[in-house]
Amino acid sequence: MNNQLEKIENELRIIKELLIGFEKKTEKDEKPLTIQEAAEFLDLSVSTIYSKASRGELPFIKSEKRVYFSRTELLEYIKSGHKK
């Protein structure tokens, strides 16, 4: 019985460590990208990013006078088959 409890506790500890790692990765992935970071991420020029965003081709977030992009939404843009 004691051995089973130790095994369960060990498995719970492993699951907890995995969840903590996943949360940290998710936080990093969801940090908004600047226009320069989005350009590097998509391997496009900053002017192309501005053009695509203004035409509604790229999803963006506007905060005051700054424009940000979601890494997740940019990945969805890529997966949807949009061409550069």
N, CA, C and O atoms as a GROMACS GRO file, in nm:
protein
  336
    1MET      N    1   0.083  -0.120   0.000
    1MET     CA    2   0.000   0.000   0.000
    1MET      C    3   0.087   0.126   0.000
    1MET      O    4   0.060   0.220  -0.074
    2ASN      N    5   0.190   0.126   0.084
    2ASN     CA    6   0.280   0.240   0.093
    2ASN      C    7   0.353   0.263  -0.039
    2ASN      O    8   0.375   0.378  -0.079
    3ASN      N    9   0.392   0.156  -0.105
    3ASN     CA   10   0.461   0.163  -0.233
    3ASN      C   11   0.370   0.223  -0.340
    3ASN      O   12   0.416   0.300  -0.424
    4GLN      N   13   0.243   0.189  -0.336
    4GLN     CA   14   0.147   0.244  -0.433
    4GLN      C   15   0.130   0.394  -0.412
    4GLN      O   16   0.121   0.470  -0.509
    5LEU      N   17   0.125   0.438  -0.285
    5LEU     CA   18   0.112   0.581  -0.255
    5LEU      C   19   0.235   0.657  -0.304
    5LEU      O   20   0.222   0.766  -0.359
    6GLU      N   21   0.352   0.601  -0.285
    6GLU     CA   22   0.476   0.665  -0.332
    6GLU      C   23   0.475   0.676  -0.484
    6GLU      O   24   0.516   0.778  -0.540
    7LYS      N   25   0.428   0.571  -0.549
    7LYS     CA   26   0.422   0.573  -0.695
    7LYS      C   27   0.324   0.681  -0.744
    7LYS      O   28   0.354   0.753  -0.838
    8ILE      N   29   0.209   0.691  -0.679
    8ILE     CA   30   0.110   0.794  -0.716
    8ILE      C   31   0.165   0.934  -0.690
    8ILE      O   32   0.149   1.023  -0.773
    9GLU      N   33   0.230   0.952  -0.575
    9GLU     CA   34   0.289   1.082  -0.543
    9GLU      C   35   0.395   1.120  -0.646
    9GLU      O   36   0.402   1.235  -0.687
   10ASN      N   37   0.476   1.026  -0.686
   10ASN     CA   38   0.580   1.051  -0.786
   10ASN      C   39   0.517   1.090  -0.920
   10ASN      O   40   0.563   1.184  -0.985
   11GLU      N   41   0.413   1.019  -0.961
   11GLU     CA   42   0.345   1.051  -1.087
   11GLU      C   43   0.279   1.189  -1.080
   11GLU      O   44   0.282   1.264  -1.178
   12LEU      N   45   0.221   1.224  -0.965
   12LEU     CA   46   0.161   1.357  -0.949
   12LEU      C   47   0.268   1.466  -0.957
   12LEU      O   48   0.245   1.573  -1.014
   13ARG      N   49   0.384   1.440  -0.898
   13ARG     CA   50   0.493   1.537  -0.904
   13ARG      C   51   0.538   1.559  -1.048
   13ARG      O   52   0.563   1.673  -1.089
   14ILE      N   53   0.548   1.452  -1.126
   14ILE     CA   54   0.586   1.462  -1.266
   14ILE      C   55   0.482   1.542  -1.344
   14ILE      O   56   0.517   1.629  -1.425
   15ILE      N   57   0.355   1.513  -1.320
   15ILE     CA   58   0.247   1.586  -1.389
   15ILE      C   59   0.253   1.734  -1.353
   15ILE      O   60   0.237   1.820  -1.440
   16LYS      N   61   0.275   1.765  -1.226
   16LYS     CA   62   0.284   1.904  -1.182
   16LYS      C   63   0.400   1.977  -1.252
   16LYS      O   64   0.384   2.090  -1.297
   17GLU      N   65   0.515   1.911  -1.262
   17GLU     CA   66   0.630   1.971  -1.329
   17GLU      C   67   0.600   1.995  -1.477
   17GLU      O   68   0.638   2.099  -1.532
   18LEU      N   69   0.531   1.902  -1.541
   18LEU     CA   70   0.494   1.920  -1.682
   18LEU      C   71   0.398   2.036  -1.699
   18LEU      O   72   0.412   2.115  -1.793
   19LEU      N   73   0.301   2.048  -1.610
   19LEU     CA   74   0.205   2.158  -1.618
   19LEU      C   75   0.272   2.293  -1.597
   19LEU      O   76   0.242   2.390  -1.667
   20ILE      N   77   0.363   2.300  -1.502
   20ILE     CA   78   0.436   2.426  -1.479
   20ILE      C   79   0.516   2.463  -1.603
   20ILE      O   80   0.518   2.580  -1.642
   21GLY      N   81   0.584   2.366  -1.664
   21GLY     CA   82   0.660   2.392  -1.787
   21GLY      C   83   0.570   2.437  -1.899
   21GLY      O   84   0.606   2.527  -1.975
   22PHE      N   85   0.453   2.376  -1.912
   22PHE     CA   86   0.357   2.414  -2.016
   22PHE      C   87   0.307   2.557  -1.994
   22PHE      O   88   0.296   2.633  -2.090
   23GLU      N   89   0.278   2.594  -1.869
   23GLU     CA   90   0.232   2.730  -1.840
   23GLU      C   91   0.338   2.832  -1.878
   23GLU      O   92   0.306   2.936  -1.936
   24LYS      N   93   0.462   2.804  -1.846
   24LYS     CA   94   0.570   2.898  -1.880
   24LYS      C   95   0.584   2.912  -2.030
   24LYS      O   96   0.604   3.023  -2.080
   25LYS      N   97   0.574   2.802  -2.103
   25LYS     CA   98   0.584   2.805  -2.249
   25LYS      C   99   0.468   2.883  -2.307
   25LYS      O  100   0.486   2.963  -2.399
   26THR      N  101   0.348   2.861  -2.256
   26THR     CA  102   0.229   2.930  -2.304
   26THR      C  103   0.240   3.080  -2.281
   26THR      O  104   0.206   3.159  -2.369
   27GLU      N  105   0.288   3.120  -2.162
   27GLU     CA  106   0.305   3.262  -2.134
   27GLU      C  107   0.401   3.326  -2.234
   27GLU      O  108   0.376   3.436  -2.283
   28LYS      N  109   0.510   3.258  -2.265
   28LYS     CA  110   0.608   3.310  -2.359
   28LYS      C  111   0.547   3.322  -2.499
   28LYS      O  112   0.566   3.422  -2.567
   29ASP      N  113   0.474   3.218  -2.540
   29ASP     CA  114   0.413   3.217  -2.672
   29ASP      C  115   0.306   3.323  -2.686
   29ASP      O  116   0.283   3.373  -2.797
   30GLU      N  117   0.240   3.359  -2.578
   30GLU     CA  118   0.130   3.455  -2.587
   30GLU      C  119   0.174   3.599  -2.561
   30GLU      O  120   0.091   3.690  -2.565
   31LYS      N  121   0.300   3.620  -2.536
   31LYS     CA  122   0.349   3.758  -2.522
   31LYS      C  123   0.332   3.824  -2.659
   31LYS      O  124   0.380   3.772  -2.760
   32PRO      N  125   0.263   3.939  -2.664
   32PRO     CA  126   0.241   4.005  -2.793
   32PRO      C  127   0.374   4.037  -2.862
   32PRO      O  128   0.471   4.077  -2.798
   33LEU      N  129   0.375   4.020  -2.993
   33LEU     CA  130   0.493   4.051  -3.073
   33LEU      C  131   0.485   4.192  -3.126
   33LEU      O  132   0.377   4.239  -3.164
   34THR      N  133   0.597   4.261  -3.130
   34THR     CA  134   0.602   4.392  -3.195
   34THR      C  135   0.601   4.371  -3.346
   34THR      O  136   0.610   4.258  -3.393
   35ILE      N  137   0.591   4.478  -3.419
   35ILE     CA  138   0.591   4.468  -3.565
   35ILE      C  139   0.723   4.408  -3.615
   35ILE      O  140   0.725   4.330  -3.710
   36GLN      N  141   0.834   4.446  -3.550
   36GLN     CA  142   0.964   4.393  -3.589
   36GLN      C  143   0.973   4.242  -3.559
   36GLN      O  144   1.025   4.165  -3.640
   37GLU      N  145   0.922   4.201  -3.442
   37GLU     CA  146   0.924   4.059  -3.407
   37GLU      C  147   0.834   3.978  -3.501
   37GLU      O  148   0.869   3.866  -3.540
   38ALA      N  149   0.719   4.034  -3.536
   38ALA     CA  150   0.628   3.965  -3.629
   38ALA      C  151   0.694   3.951  -3.765
   38ALA      O  152   0.681   3.847  -3.830
   39ALA      N  153   0.765   4.054  -3.809
   39ALA     CA  154   0.835   4.048  -3.938
   39ALA      C  155   0.941   3.938  -3.936
   39ALA      O  156   0.954   3.862  -4.032
   40GLU      N  157   1.016   3.930  -3.827
   40GLU     CA  158   1.118   3.825  -3.815
   40GLU      C  159   1.052   3.687  -3.810
   40GLU      O  160   1.099   3.593  -3.873
   41PHE      N  161   0.943   3.677  -3.734
   41PHE     CA  162   0.873   3.549  -3.718
   41PHE      C  163   0.821   3.497  -3.851
   41PHE      O  164   0.830   3.378  -3.880
   42LEU      N  165   0.766   3.587  -3.934
   42LEU     CA  166   0.711   3.548  -4.064
   42LEU      C  167   0.812   3.557  -4.177
   42LEU      O  168   0.782   3.520  -4.291
   43ASP      N  169   0.933   3.606  -4.147
   43ASP     CA  170   1.038   3.624  -4.247
   43ASP      C  171   0.990   3.718  -4.358
   43ASP      O  172   1.008   3.690  -4.477
   44LEU      N  173   0.930   3.829  -4.317
   44LEU     CA  174   0.883   3.932  -4.409
   44LEU      C  175   0.939   4.066  -4.363
   44LEU      O  176   0.985   4.079  -4.250
   45SER      N  177   0.935   4.165  -4.451
   45SER     CA  178   0.980   4.298  -4.413
   45SER      C  179   0.874   4.367  -4.327
   45SER      O  180   0.757   4.330  -4.330
   46VAL      N  181   0.917   4.466  -4.252
   46VAL     CA  182   0.824   4.542  -4.168
   46VAL      C  183   0.719   4.609  -4.255
   46VAL      O  184   0.601   4.613  -4.218
   47SER      N  185   0.758   4.663  -4.369
   47SER     CA  186   0.661   4.730  -4.457
   47SER      C  187   0.557   4.631  -4.510
   47SER      O  188   0.440   4.667  -4.526
   48THR      N  189   0.598   4.508  -4.537
   48THR     CA  190   0.502   4.405  -4.582
   48THR      C  191   0.404   4.372  -4.470
   48THR      O  192   0.286   4.352  -4.495
   49ILE      N  193   0.454   4.365  -4.348
   49ILE     CA  194   0.366   4.337  -4.233
   49ILE      C  195   0.263   4.450  -4.221
   49ILE      O  196   0.144   4.423  -4.203
   50TYR      N  197   0.308   4.576  -4.229
   50TYR     CA  198   0.215   4.690  -4.223
   50TYR      C  199   0.111   4.680  -4.334
   50TYR      O  200  -0.008   4.701  -4.310
   51SER      N  201   0.155   4.649  -4.455
   51SER     CA  202   0.062   4.640  -4.568
   51SER      C  203  -0.041   4.530  -4.547
   51SER      O  204  -0.161   4.553  -4.568
   52LYS      N  205   0.004   4.413  -4.507
   52LYS     CA  206  -0.088   4.301  -4.488
   52LYS      C  207  -0.185   4.330  -4.373
   52LYS      O  208  -0.302   4.293  -4.380
   53ALA      N  209  -0.137   4.394  -4.268
   53ALA     CA  210  -0.225   4.428  -4.155
   53ALA      C  211  -0.329   4.532  -4.198
   53ALA      O  212  -0.446   4.521  -4.161
   54SER      N  213  -0.287   4.632  -4.274
   54SER     CA  214  -0.381   4.737  -4.315
   54SER      C  215  -0.485   4.685  -4.413
   54SER      O  216  -0.596   4.739  -4.420
   55ARG      N  217  -0.451   4.581  -4.490
   55ARG     CA  218  -0.548   4.520  -4.582
   55ARG      C  219  -0.634   4.414  -4.513
   55ARG      O  220  -0.724   4.357  -4.575
   56GLY      N  221  -0.608   4.390  -4.385
   56GLY     CA  222  -0.686   4.293  -4.310
   56GLY      C  223  -0.641   4.150  -4.331
   56GLY      O  224  -0.711   4.056  -4.292
   57GLU      N  225  -0.526   4.131  -4.390
   57GLU     CA  226  -0.476   3.996  -4.415
   57GLU      C  227  -0.412   3.935  -4.290
   57GLU      O  228  -0.412   3.813  -4.272
   58LEU      N  229  -0.357   4.020  -4.204
   58LEU     CA  230  -0.295   3.974  -4.081
   58LEU      C  231  -0.373   4.028  -3.961
   58LEU      O  232  -0.404   4.147  -3.955
   59PRO      N  233  -0.404   3.940  -3.866
   59PRO     CA  234  -0.472   3.988  -3.744
   59PRO      C  235  -0.373   4.064  -3.657
   59PRO      O  236  -0.257   4.024  -3.643
   60PHE      N  237  -0.418   4.174  -3.599
   60PHE     CA  238  -0.330   4.252  -3.512
   60PHE      C  239  -0.410   4.313  -3.398
   60PHE      O  240  -0.533   4.315  -3.400
   61ILE      N  241  -0.336   4.362  -3.300
   61ILE     CA  242  -0.394   4.428  -3.184
   61ILE      C  243  -0.336   4.568  -3.181
   61ILE      O  244  -0.214   4.586  -3.189
   62LYS      N  245  -0.422   4.668  -3.170
   62LYS     CA  246  -0.374   4.804  -3.165
   62LYS      C  247  -0.394   4.856  -3.023
   62LYS      O  248  -0.504   4.852  -2.969
   63SER      N  249  -0.286   4.905  -2.965
   63SER     CA  250  -0.290   4.962  -2.831
   63SER      C  251  -0.229   5.101  -2.839
   63SER      O  252  -0.108   5.117  -2.860
   64GLU      N  253  -0.315   5.199  -2.822
   64GLU     CA  254  -0.274   5.339  -2.840
   64GLU      C  255  -0.217   5.355  -2.981
   64GLU      O  256  -0.289   5.335  -3.079
   65LYS      N  257  -0.090   5.390  -2.992
   65LYS     CA  258  -0.032   5.410  -3.125
   65LYS      C  259   0.054   5.292  -3.169
   65LYS      O  260   0.121   5.299  -3.272
   66ARG      N  261   0.054   5.186  -3.093
   66ARG     CA  262   0.139   5.071  -3.125
   66ARG      C  263   0.056   4.954  -3.178
   66ARG      O  264  -0.062   4.939  -3.146
   67VAL      N  265   0.119   4.874  -3.261
   67VAL     CA  266   0.055   4.758  -3.321
   67VAL      C  267   0.128   4.633  -3.271
   67VAL      O  268   0.251   4.627  -3.273
   68TYR      N  269   0.050   4.535  -3.226
   68TYR     CA  270   0.106   4.410  -3.177
   68TYR      C  271   0.040   4.293  -3.250
   68TYR      O  272  -0.067   4.306  -3.309
   69PHE      N  273   0.108   4.179  -3.244
   69PHE     CA  274   0.059   4.059  -3.310
   69PHE      C  275   0.065   3.942  -3.213
   69PHE      O  276   0.152   3.935  -3.127
   70SER      N  277  -0.030   3.850  -3.228
   70SER     CA  278  -0.032   3.728  -3.148
   70SER      C  279   0.042   3.619  -3.224
   70SER      O  280   0.013   3.592  -3.341
   71ARG      N  281   0.137   3.556  -3.158
   71ARG     CA  282   0.213   3.447  -3.221
   71ARG      C  283   0.117   3.335  -3.264
   71ARG      O  284   0.133   3.277  -3.372
   72THR      N  285   0.019   3.306  -3.179
   72THR     CA  286  -0.078   3.200  -3.211
   72THR      C  287  -0.157   3.234  -3.337
   72THR      O  288  -0.176   3.149  -3.423
   73GLU      N  289  -0.203   3.359  -3.347
   73GLU     CA  290  -0.280   3.400  -3.465
   73GLU      C  291  -0.194   3.403  -3.590
   73GLU      O  292  -0.242   3.373  -3.700
   74LEU      N  293  -0.067   3.438  -3.576
   74LEU     CA  294   0.023   3.436  -3.691
   74LEU      C  295   0.048   3.292  -3.737
   74LEU      O  296   0.058   3.266  -3.857
   75LEU      N  297   0.059   3.200  -3.642
   75LEU     CA  298   0.074   3.059  -3.680
   75LEU      C  299  -0.050   3.009  -3.752
   75LEU      O  300  -0.039   2.933  -3.849
   76GLU      N  301  -0.168   3.050  -3.708
   76GLU     CA  302  -0.292   3.013  -3.776
   76GLU      C  303  -0.294   3.072  -3.917
   76GLU      O  304  -0.340   3.007  -4.010
   77TYR      N  305  -0.245   3.193  -3.931
   77TYR     CA  306  -0.236   3.257  -4.063
   77TYR      C  307  -0.149   3.173  -4.156
   77TYR      O  308  -0.185   3.149  -4.272
   78ILE      N  309  -0.036   3.128  -4.106
   78ILE     CA  310   0.055   3.045  -4.185
   78ILE      C  311  -0.013   2.913  -4.222
   78ILE      O  312  -0.009   2.870  -4.337
   79LYS      N  313  -0.074   2.849  -4.123
   79LYS     CA  314  -0.138   2.719  -4.145
   79LYS      C  315  -0.254   2.727  -4.242
   79LYS      O  316  -0.286   2.629  -4.310
   80SER      N  317  -0.318   2.843  -4.250
   80SER     CA  318  -0.433   2.856  -4.339
   80SER      C  319  -0.393   2.862  -4.486
   80SER      O  320  -0.478   2.859  -4.574
   81GLY      N  321  -0.262   2.871  -4.511
   81GLY     CA  322  -0.213   2.865  -4.648
   81GLY      C  323  -0.195   3.000  -4.715
   81GLY      O  324  -0.180   3.006  -4.837
   82HIS      N  325  -0.197   3.107  -4.638
   82HIS     CA  326  -0.171   3.237  -4.699
   82HIS      C  327  -0.028   3.242  -4.750
   82HIS      O  328   0.065   3.191  -4.686
   83LYS      N  329  -0.013   3.302  -4.863
   83LYS     CA  330   0.120   3.313  -4.923
   83LYS      C  331   0.184   3.444  -4.882
   83LYS      O  332   0.115   3.542  -4.851
   84LYS      N  333   0.314   3.444  -4.882
   84LYS     CA  334   0.390   3.565  -4.847
   84LYS      C  335   0.371   3.672  -4.951
   84LYS      O  336   0.426   3.781  -4.938
   0.00000   0.00000   0.00000
